[in-house]
Amino acid sequence: MPIFTKKINVKIKKDEIVDITEEVKNSVKESKLKNGIATVFVVGSTAAISTMEYEPGLLKDIPKALERIAPSDIEYAHHETWHDNNGKSHVRATLIGPGIVIPFVDEKLTLGTWQQIILMNLDTTDREREIIVQVIGE
């Protein structure tokens, strides 16, 4: 079965959520495969890939929910290990996950009407993130 791999670099601010749907769609088209799956993976332990309805309300709600789940203002044992003060970033990234798999049919991702693919930089600094899109199919 053919496999196509593409690396995408995204400059992203701390705690920012970015819509990467078009980049993934373009990777599927570039693969020249008609049907299969696209795996989207972010390299690093303080970022995550997911889907959401990319709209202003949720862009505010999701960071607030993450703050309730893994607060910024508490101590994390990770801080004692590396002294980098981003324990909350690692916890959040672990809970959300580094990647997703999306089927595609007739070169089109099978996303819902209001569903976009997002990159989340959960770290405490701006970063350049490397995303791997691997397309497998026929």
Number of C-alpha atoms within 10 A of each C-alpha: 6 11 14 16 15 16 14 14 11 14 11 18 17 15 17 15 22 19 17 18 17 11 15 24 18 12 20 28 16 14 20 14 20 16 18 21 21 25 16 24 22 24 13 14 17 24 29 26 22 20 17 15 16 16 10 8 9 13 15 11 11 13 16 12 12 18 14 10 13 17 17 16 8 8 13 17 10 15 13 11 10 10 10 10 17 19 24 25 23 19 20 22 20 14 12 14 17 21 18 16 14 15 17 21 13 11 18 15 19 13 14 10 7 10 14 18 22 19 25 25 28 27 22 17 11 14 15 11 19 16 23 19 24 20 29 21 19 13
